Amino acid sequence: MINRPEANNWTPLALALVWDWFLGEPPDALHPVAWLGRLVTTLEQHAPHDAPRAELLYGGGITVLTVGVAAGVGYGLERTLQAHAQAGAFAPISVVGLGLFLKTTFAARALIRAGTAVQHSLHSGDLNAARQALRALVSRDTAHLDPSQLAAAAIESLAENTSDSFVAPLLYYHLLGLGGACAYRAVNTLDAMLGYRGRYEFLGKVPARLDDALNWLPARLTGLLLVTAAGLAGARPRQAWRVLRQDHARTASPNAGYPMSAMAGALDICLEKVGHYRLHATGRPPTPGDIQHAAHLVSLTLGLTVVGILLNWRYRRSNNARS
């Protein structure tokens, strides 16, 4: 772990969390992730075609460039703002600036709202609206999904994105600072834009593999946190743990199965992507109400993540004081 002076300073994290929960995402014109997406789109337009080796190399180049830019901006901004804060020059503004930039690396409120939008549409019986709302969460074709499948897809995405959209960026912020959080968000964005089979089979291979590597620890940690959240919520923690152990490897992704299988066990539901996987096959079909329960478990998991980071900072500060 990098020894950073701000590792014991919880203020930027608190500001980022408050901003996210009460105000949500900044407009695209001011959002660094949107800027990064435009950069990737521009670079992708010049990518070679029908040349696997050239596409692989070009995709690697895109990855190095975009991740390097994101990490460099995050690291440089953090160091600059820290220097101003420690010198007493514009200290409050510097801390606020760090918190607001950190907020752009995660999106808890947007994730939960996207899930509950699907729930509300299903409750009202508007399947077209539910399918449209689900597109904010998944890339699969939603046109032919029935209500139970729509609910399942929303719950799967809530579970998986608890890791991608919150636990992972905050973990890398805790370990590596703002530069680490920005680098993770860049890799995750690249994977979302290019990490698909077919047209992007070779162009997106490097970011897809790198995303798998970076999510190895956060996904497993998220699965354990969801099991813990199930216990706090009065759900089924033992079943969540059992299903996690049994079914985590059933998904094509080496990471997504951990939080999704834990969620399936906690809610005693079967999460199925037809033709791909079934998690907790003996569970009942999901209902719209299960989306609300899943969102509650996600919220508890977010809280556990923050508490864990703060406790670790306090532990490290106590050890530093004793030494």
N, C-alpha and C positions, 0 to 999 in steps of 0.2 A: 504494500500500500504506500502511495506517495505521501510523504510527510508535508502536509500543507498547513500553513498557519490558520487558514479559515476552516479547517476540518472541525474545529470545536465551535464554530460560529453558526448557530442555527437560524439566525435572522434571515439571510437570503432564502433559505429553504422555506421558512414560514411565510415569507412574502410571496414566494412562488405558489405555494399551496393556496393561500388566500385568494390570489389573483385567479388561479385556475377555477376554484370552486365557485366564486361569486361572479366572475366576469367571463370565464371561458376563453376561447381562442381570440387572439387579435385578428384584425382583418388581414387578408392575404397580402395586401400591399405592404404590411408591416411585419409579416411573419417570416423569420429566417428559413423555416422549412419550405415555405412556398418559394422563396428565392432559390433554395437549393433545387427544388423540383424543376424550376424553369431552366436552371443551369444543366441539369441532367437531360431535359427534353432537347435543349439546343445541341448538346454533345451527341445525343442519340441520333439526331437527324443526319449526322455526318458519319455514322457507323458504316462499316463495310457490310455487304450482303452476300450470302451464298459462299462464304469463305470461312469455314469454322475456325481455323487457326487465327486468322486475322480478327475475327469477331471476338474470340477469346482474349487476345492481346488488347484489343481496343476496350473491351469491357473491363479488363484489369486496369488499363490506363484511366478510364473514367472513375473507377473506384479509388485509385490512389489520389487523383486530383481532387475529387469532391470530398473525400474523407479528410485529406490533408488540409483543404481549405477550411472545412468545418472545425476540425480540431485546432488548427492554428488560430482561427478567429476566437474560439472559445477560450483557449489558453491565454492569448494575448489580452483579451478583454478582461478576463479574471485578474490577471496580474496587474493590469493598469488600474482597475478599480480598487484592488486591494492596496496598491501603493498610495492612491489618493486617500483611502479611508484611514490607513495607518498614519499618514502624514497629517491627518486632520483637515485636509483640504476637500471640501464638499463631501465629507464622510457619509452623511445620510443619503445624498444623491447617489453616491457610489454603491452603497449597499442595496438601495432600491433598484439600481440599474442591473446589478448582478442577479437579484431575485427575479426581475422581469425577464431577463434573458434566459435564466434557468427554466422558467415556466414554459418557454417555447419548446423545450425538449420533451415535455410530457403532456398528456391530455386525459385527465381522469374524468372531468365533468362531461366532456364531449363524448367519451366512450359510453358512460352510463346513460346520457340523454339519447344517444343513438339506439341503445337497446330498448329503453322505455318507449321510444317512438314506435318501434315495431309492436310492442305490447299493446299500446293504446289503440293502434290500428286494428290489431287482431280482436281486441275486446269489442270494438265497434262493428266488427264484421266486414271491414273494408280491406279485402285481400290485396287489391291493387296498391293501396296506400302502404300496406305492410311490406309488400315486395319492393316498392320504391324506397321505403325507409331502410330496408335491409341492405340495399346497395351501398349504403354508407359504411357498412360493416364487413361485407364479404365481396369477393370478386366472382363467385360462382353465378351461374344463370339462375335467377329466382323465379322465372316466368311460370314454371310448372310445379312449384312447391305448394303442398297443401298446408293448412294451418299448423299442424303439428311439426311439419318439416321446417316451416318458417320460424316457429318458436325454437326448435332445436338449433337452427343455424345462428339465430341471434344469441342464444346461450353459449354456444361454442365460441363465437367471436368475442363475447364478453370475457370468457375465461382466458382464451389465448391472448387477447389484447391487454388483459391485466398485466401480463408479463411485458409485452412489447411496448405498450403505451405508458407504463408507469414504473413497475418494479425495475425493469432493466435500466432505463435512463437514470433513475435515482441511485441505483446501485453503482453505476459507473461514475456518477457525480461523486458519490461517497468515496469511491476508490481512487479516482483519477482527476477529480475536479471538473470544472465546466467544460474543459476541452474533451474529457472522456465522455461526458453526456452528449456533447455535440457530435463527436465522432460516431457514437452509437446511433444517434438519430439519423445521421447521414447514411450509414450502412443500412439501417432499416428502411429508409426511404428508397434507396437504390434497389433493395430487394423487392419492395412493393411495386416499383416501376418497371424493373427489368428481370426480376427473378422468376420468369415463367418458362415453361417448356413451349416448344413450337417456335414461333418467330424469334424469341429471345433465348433459345436453348443455350447458345454459346456466349452471346453477348452478356447475358445476366448470370453466367455460372460463377464468376468470381464473387460478386456481391452476395449471391445466394449462399454460397459456402461460407463466406465470412459471417453472414448473418446467423447461420446455423451455429457457428463457433461462438459468437458473442452471446447468443441466447442460451447456450448450454446450461450455465449456472442459473441465470434468472428464471428460466422456465421451471427448473426443478425446485428452486426456492419458492416460486409462486404456487406450485402444486402443494408444497408443505404448508404454506401460509393459508391456502384455501381449506386444507384439512383443519388447521387451527381455527379459522374463521367459522367453519361448520360447527365446531364445538362451542364457540362463543354464541352462535346464533341458535343453538338448540336443534341443529340439523342432525346429520349422521356422520360424525367424524371418523368412526371406525370403518364404516362402509366406504367413505371417501378414500381412506387410506388403502383399503383392500382393493378397490377398483383402480386406484392409481397404480398400485403395484402390478395388477393383472393386465391392464389394458393400455398402459402408457405407450407401448411400442406398436400399437395397431395403426397409427396414422403414418402417412408417408413422411411427414416432417419428423425429424428426430427430437423435436422439442415440444410441439403443440400438444401432444398427447398427455403430457403431465398435468397441466392445469385443466384441460378439458375432461380427462378421466376423473380427476378429483372432484370437479363440479358435478359430473354425472352421478358419482356415488353419493355426494353430499345431498343431492336433491332426489335421489332414487329414481332417476329418469334414464332412458336410453337415448344417447346422442348418436345419430346416424347420418352419414353422408352417403347416400345410396350409391353403391358400386365402389365405395372406397373403404369405409370402416363403420363399425358399430362399437360404441363404448357403453359398457354396462348393459349388455344385451338383455338381461332379465328385468331391467327397469321398465317403468311404465312410459307411454308416449308423453312428451312434454306438452304443457298447456301454456296459454299466455300468462297465467299467474306465476308460472315457474320463472319467467323472465324477470319478474319483480323480485323473486327470491334470489335469483342469481345476481341481480344488481346489488342486493343487500350484502351478499357474500363478497362481492367485489369491493364494495365500500369498506367492509371490515378488513379486507386484505390490504387495501390502501392504507388504512389506519395502522395496521400491524407493521407495514413496511416502514412508515415514518417513525413509529415508536422504536423499532429495531435500530434504525439509523441513529436516533437521538441517544438511545441507551449505549450504543457502541461509542459514540462521541464522548459521552460522559465517562465511560470506562477508560477510554484512552487518556482523557484529560486527568483522571485520577491517578493513573499509572505514571503519567508524565510529572505530576506534582510530587509523587512519592520518590521519583528518581531524581 
